[in-house]
Amino acid sequence: MQPRIGVLVFQRKMFAALIAVAAFAVQAAMVLPARAQTVLYSNGPDGNVGYYRVNFGAVTTNSFTLPRAATITGVALTLYAVDDRNAPQRLKWTISTEALGGRVMGEGFVHLTLLSNPYPTRFQFFAWEMSFAIPSLSLPAGTYYLQVQDAVTRWNTYSFWAQSSDGASQAYYEPIGANGAGQVSQVSSESFSLMGEWSTGEPRKR
């Protein structure tokens, strides 16, 4: 009987050791940092100088240029809304080949992630630095347009895309009226950045 008891004790110790190793591996995986994403395009920070609506029928779009093929995995942008508790929560994004048209390369209605605490602007709004994920949208080199609309805030109020302090993209705005008509106009460009990975090598500088 004694050898049998010894085997059982050994098996139990081995099982406990394996459980401990597995738990450590899971914990290590949870704290390991995710692979850093490259900034593929940046149109500058919030300039606190203007804004354009992105809900209740209004649409705003900005161009961006990829000097080589890349995969977009996320977007960061600054939205304005009334009050510091009225966080923007969702929006619809579209990436197309032309302003407010052309070929749609990708689109989605997504939840937003807060990047930093909101701060007051000179317009009596609060600025919210937000981000959202894009499910690995691969694009060849070229010029595209990021369109934002149907933004939803916590209190279901107007939301605006903040104008950049030194943006270089072409931007367009189309507010849709109660009769369904809207007039497209070129406007100052907005604050946003695109994250992801270049397909090969380093991109050429703009």
C-alpha positions in Angstrom: 0.0 0.0 0.0 2.8 2.4 0.8 4.2 2.6 -2.8 0.6 3.3 -4.1 0.2 6.2 -1.6 3.5 7.6 -2.6 2.5 7.6 -6.3 -0.8 9.4 -5.5 1.0 12.1 -3.5 3.5 12.6 -6.3 0.7 12.9 -8.9 -1.1 15.4 -6.7 2.0 17.5 -6.4 2.6 17.4 -10.1 -0.9 18.4 -10.8 -0.7 21.3 -8.4 2.6 22.4 -10.1 1.1 22.3 -13.5 -1.9 24.4 -12.4 0.5 27.0 -10.9 2.5 27.2 -14.1 -0.7 27.6 -16.2 -2.0 30.3 -13.9 1.3 32.2 -14.1 1.3 31.9 -17.9 -2.3 33.3 -18.1 -1.3 36.2 -15.8 1.8 37.0 -17.8 -0.2 37.1 -21.0 -2.7 39.5 -19.4 0.0 42.0 -18.5 2.2 41.7 -21.6 1.8 45.0 -23.6 0.1 44.7 -27.0 2.2 45.4 -30.1 2.5 49.1 -30.6 0.6 50.5 -33.6 2.3 52.9 -36.1 0.7 56.2 -36.8 0.0 56.0 -40.5 -1.4 59.6 -40.8 -1.9 62.5 -38.4 -3.8 65.6 -39.2 -2.8 67.5 -36.1 -4.3 68.0 -32.7 -7.5 69.9 -31.7 -6.9 73.6 -32.4 -9.9 74.9 -30.3 -10.7 77.0 -33.3 -13.8 75.5 -34.9 -15.9 72.4 -35.3 -18.4 70.6 -37.7 -21.4 68.5 -36.7 -21.4 64.8 -37.2 -24.9 63.7 -36.2 -28.6 64.4 -36.8 -28.1 64.3 -40.5 -24.8 66.1 -40.7 -21.8 64.5 -42.3 -18.1 65.6 -42.2 -15.3 64.0 -44.2 -11.5 64.5 -44.4 -9.0 63.3 -46.9 -5.8 61.4 -46.0 -3.0 60.0 -48.1 -1.1 56.7 -47.7 2.3 56.9 -49.5 2.4 53.0 -49.6 0.0 50.1 -48.9 -1.0 49.8 -45.3 -3.5 48.1 -43.0 -5.6 50.5 -40.9 -6.6 49.2 -37.4 -7.8 52.2 -35.6 -8.7 55.9 -35.6 -8.2 58.6 -32.9 -10.2 61.9 -33.2 -11.5 64.7 -31.1 -15.2 65.3 -30.7 -17.1 68.1 -29.0 -20.2 67.8 -26.9 -22.0 69.8 -24.2 -21.1 69.0 -20.6 -18.2 66.9 -19.2 -20.5 63.9 -18.5 -22.0 63.7 -21.9 -19.5 61.4 -23.5 -19.7 60.5 -27.2 -20.4 56.8 -27.3 -20.8 55.5 -30.9 -20.5 56.8 -34.4 -20.6 55.6 -38.0 -17.4 55.7 -40.0 -16.8 55.3 -43.7 -13.5 55.2 -45.7 -14.1 55.9 -49.4 -12.2 57.0 -52.5 -14.0 60.4 -52.9 -15.4 63.0 -50.6 -19.0 61.9 -49.6 -19.0 59.3 -52.4 -16.9 57.1 -54.6 -16.0 53.5 -53.8 -16.6 52.5 -50.2 -13.5 50.7 -48.9 -14.8 50.1 -45.4 -17.5 51.2 -43.0 -19.0 50.4 -39.6 -21.0 51.6 -36.6 -18.6 51.4 -33.6 -18.3 52.0 -29.9 -15.8 54.8 -28.9 -13.0 54.5 -26.3 -12.1 57.5 -24.2 -8.4 58.3 -24.5 -8.2 61.1 -21.9 -10.4 63.2 -19.6 -12.6 65.8 -21.4 -11.4 69.4 -21.3 -13.3 72.7 -21.8 -13.1 74.6 -25.1 -13.6 78.3 -25.9 -17.0 77.4 -27.4 -18.6 76.2 -24.1 -18.3 72.6 -25.3 -16.1 69.9 -23.8 -13.6 68.2 -26.0 -13.4 64.4 -26.0 -10.3 62.6 -27.3 -11.7 59.3 -28.5 -10.6 56.2 -30.5 -12.3 53.3 -32.3 -11.0 50.1 -33.8 -11.2 49.2 -37.5 -11.1 45.5 -38.4 -7.8 45.5 -40.3 -8.7 47.4 -43.4 -6.0 46.9 -46.0 -5.6 49.7 -48.6 -3.2 50.3 -51.4 -1.3 53.6 -51.6 -3.5 56.5 -52.5 -5.8 59.3 -51.2 -8.9 58.4 -49.3 -11.6 60.1 -47.2 -12.6 59.4 -43.6 -16.3 60.2 -43.1 -17.9 60.5 -39.7 -21.7 60.7 -39.0 -24.5 59.4 -36.8 -22.5 60.1 -33.6 -24.4 59.3 -30.4 -23.6 60.9 -27.1 -24.7 59.8 -23.6 -27.5 62.4 -23.6 -28.3 62.2 -27.3 -27.1 65.7 -28.0 -25.3 67.4 -30.9 -21.7 66.2 -31.4 -19.0 67.9 -33.5 -15.7 67.0 -35.0 -13.0 69.4 -33.8 -11.0 71.4 -36.3 -7.3 70.7 -36.3 -4.7 73.4 -35.4 -2.5 72.5 -38.4 -4.4 70.0 -40.5 -3.5 69.5 -44.2 -6.4 67.4 -45.4 -9.2 68.4 -47.6 -12.5 68.5 -45.6 -16.1 68.7 -46.6 -19.3 69.2 -44.6 -22.9 68.4 -45.5 -25.7 69.3 -43.1 -29.0 67.6 -44.0 -32.1 69.7 -43.4 -35.6 68.6 -42.4 -36.6 68.3 -46.1 -33.7 65.9 -46.8 -31.7 68.4 -48.8 -28.2 69.4 -47.9 -25.4 71.5 -49.4 -21.8 70.2 -49.5 -19.2 72.8 -48.7 -15.4 72.6 -48.3 -14.3 73.4 -44.8 -11.2 73.5 -42.6 -9.8 70.1 -41.8 -10.4 68.2 -38.6 -8.2 66.6 -35.9 -7.6 62.8 -36.4 -4.9 60.1 -36.7 -4.9 56.7 -38.3 -3.1 53.8 -36.7 -2.0 50.5 -38.2 0.9 48.9 -40.0 2.7 49.6 -43.3 2.7 46.6 -45.6 6.5 46.6 -46.1 9.4 48.8 -45.3 9.1 52.4 -44.2 6.8 54.9 -45.8 8.0 57.8 -47.8 7.7 61.1 -46.1 4.8 63.4 -47.1 
